[in-house]
Amino acid sequence: MGLALVKGSANVTINIFIKDSTVTTGAGLTGLVYNSAGLVCYYVRPGIAATALSLVTQTITGAHSDGGFVEIDATNMPGWYRLDLSDAILATGVDSVGVHLKGATNMAPIPIEIQLTDFDLNISMAQLIDLFWDEVLSGATHNVTNSGARRLRDLQENLGYQLGAIWIDTVNGTSGTENFVNGTVGNPVDNMADANTLAASLNIPRFVVSVGSSITLAATQNNQTFIGHNWTLALGGQDISNSHFFGPTVSGIGIGASQVDFHDCVMGICTLNQFHMTGCGYEGTITFGLAGDYIIHNGHSDIAGSSTPVFDLGAAIGNVNFAMPGWHNGVEIQNLNNTGTDLFSISGIGQIIYAASCSGAVNQRGDWKVTNTGGVTITSDDNTTNIDTLETAHQAGNLGADIDKINGVTITGDGNASPFDVV
């Protein structure tokens, strides 16, 4: 007799057929009871000695009782008996178990082989589908190329980690490091440590940071991208080589031997090694940490009033290449050529201050109001200074001629009206 039952099942009752050994017709033996002379029951699990299952009295419809034994119907179903198995017989840990009844007068021994399965072979199709859909999809068990489960896993991964990123929300997120559960667009993590754990496990080098989040780096963040808007980033003295940051307000010290990129950021007081910044506003002093290349595209001062952001090329660094194409509003340069040879160029419009710690030649293009308290030599004209000088001369009555020149451009007037009065 063979059966298939689920591992770990409890209170299982089976029906068995016992043959009459005195006939050759295969007829069943009737009249057995739990305490019939010589009747015993044993079971054996692989690797374990045979164990007795003590038989006890039972009724056809009675509640389960380990070892319960009773004849079902001697008239209509001769030879059929009810047997209540103990939970120990079906315990997990093995894939099969044998049960054996024998010993009563005229009884043919009955071996029962039970296959222990991980799921019920008798479940409905609907239940089977539920098992399939509820199964955890993981790389270890669902990694066959082009298989249905692999495609489902890919779908799960791509939707969960939209933009191929770990999602961070330090305001409304939750902690956790379970792959495909935490750090998703629907369940962002609330701290950088968990985000880094997930990124390492899933090999994802990108993070999306929610509005209002605040992150302080406490580990190396090389070759990564942080995307967000209106969030706060404290660099924490960490190595940020070859990383890209979009949209934060930045402060602190960032180190590393390779260039780091900042886009559309608000830069506070920072000390940075080589960088490339695009479209950023500046509110404090940016101090350069290493010799190398520093580039600011389309930057501007975010400071109201007469104060300006400061770029300090480092009192003891030297050999800095600093370019500021498209700058607007005020800026102060410190420690230019203080040590070694620095190269500096700027284009745009606004006010520029060269501090007393500056020297050497600069390439300056655009319209600038210059305050040069150091020994800087400007290699291109400052239009604003020439225009101011021209207007002063006109107001003093010394302009004279109808035709004058501003920075080499011919201007025609009536000799009286200022070109600045013409609308």
Residue, then its C-alpha position, 0 to 999 in steps of 0.5 A: m500500500g502506498l500513500a503520499l502525505v505532507k511532511g509535518s502533517a498532524n492528526v492524520t487518519i488513514n484507511i487500510f485493507i487487511k487480507d485474510s491469509t487463509v484464502t486465496t481470493g484476496a478477501g478481507l479479514t474481519g473482526l479485528v480490534y485494537n487489542s486482538a491477540g498478536l496484533v502490533c503496529y510499527y513504523v520506521r523512518p530512514g536511519i532510525a530503528a523501528t518504533a512501535l505505535s501502540l494501538v488504542t480503541q477508536t470509533i469510526t467517527g471518533a476524534h483522532s487519537d494516536g494509534g486509534f484502530v477500529e473496523i469500519d464495516a464488516t458486512n459491506m466493507p470486510g477487511w477495511y479498518r481505520l488507523d490514526l497515525s501519530d505526528a512523529i510518523l510524519a514529522t519533517g526531516v525525511d522523505s519517506v516512512g514505512v508503517h507495518l501491521k502484523g501478528a493477528t490470527n489469519m492476518a496477512p501482514i500489511p506494509i504501508e509505504i508513505q512518501l512525505t512531500d513538501f506540498d499536498l499533491n491533492i491541492s486544487m489548481a487554484q491552490l497550486i497557482d497561489l503557491f507559485w505566485d507566493e513563492v519568493l523570487s530570488g537570484a539563487t532559485h530563479n536565475v535560468t536565462n529566459s525562464g518564466a520565473r527569471r522574467l518574473r524576477d526581472l519584472q519584480e526587480n525593475l519595478g521595485y528599483q525604478l531607474g535602477a536605483i536604491w530609493i532613500d527617504t530619511v523622513n518617511g522611509t523605513s529601515g531594512t536590508e532585505n533585497f527586493v523588499n527594502g529600498t524600492v520606490g514603494n518602500p524606501v530606506d530611511n538611512m544611508a547605511d541600509a542603502n549601501t548594504l542593498a546597493a552592494s548586494l544588488n550591484i546597484p550604483r545609483f540612489v534616488v533621494s526624496v525631497g526633504s531628506s538629509i544624508t550624512l555620509a559615513a562610508t566611501q561612496n565611489n563611482q555612484t550617482f545620487i539623484g534628487h531635489n531639495w535634499t541635504l548632503a553632509l560629506g562627512g570627510q568621505d571619499i567621493s571619487n568619480s561620484h555624481f550628485f544632483g540637487p542637494t545642499v552640500s556641506g563638509i569635507g569630501i576627499g578622493a583622488s578623482q574628480v567629483d561632479f555636482h549638478d544644480c546644487v547649493m554649495g555651502i562651506c566645503t573643502l573638496n578635491q578636484f570637482h566639476m560643477t554645473g548650474c550650482g549656487y554658492e553660499g559659503t567658502i569652497t576650499f580646494g584640497l589638492a592640486g588638479d582641475y576645478i571647473i564651474h559651469n554657469g555658477h552664481s552667487d546665492i548670497a544677497g547683499s554685498s557679500t560674495p562666495v569665496f573660492d580658496l585655492g589653498a595656501a599650500i597646494g599650488n598647481v591648480n587649474f581653475a576655470m569659471p565659464g559663465w559666472h554671474n554675480g559676485v565672487e572672491i578669489q583667495n590664494l591664487n598663485n600663493t604656492g606653485t603655479d595656478l591657472f585661472s580664467i573666468s567669464g561672465i558678468g558681476q563683481i570679482i574680488y582678488a584677495a591680498s593672497c592672490s598674484g600672477a596673471v588671470n584671464q578675465r572675460g566679460d563685464w566685471k567690477v574688479t577689486n584687486t587687493g593683491g598683485v593680480t595682472i588681468t590679461s583682458d579689459d574690464n568693461t565696467t571700469n572703462i564705462d564708469t571712467l567714460e561716464t565720469a569724464h562726460q559728466a565733468g564736461n571733458l568728453g567733448a567730441d561727438i564720436d568716442k570709443i568704449n573699448g574700441v567700439t565707436i559711439t556717435g553722440d551730439g557732444n552733450a547727451s550722455p550715451f547712458d541717457v539714451v533709451 
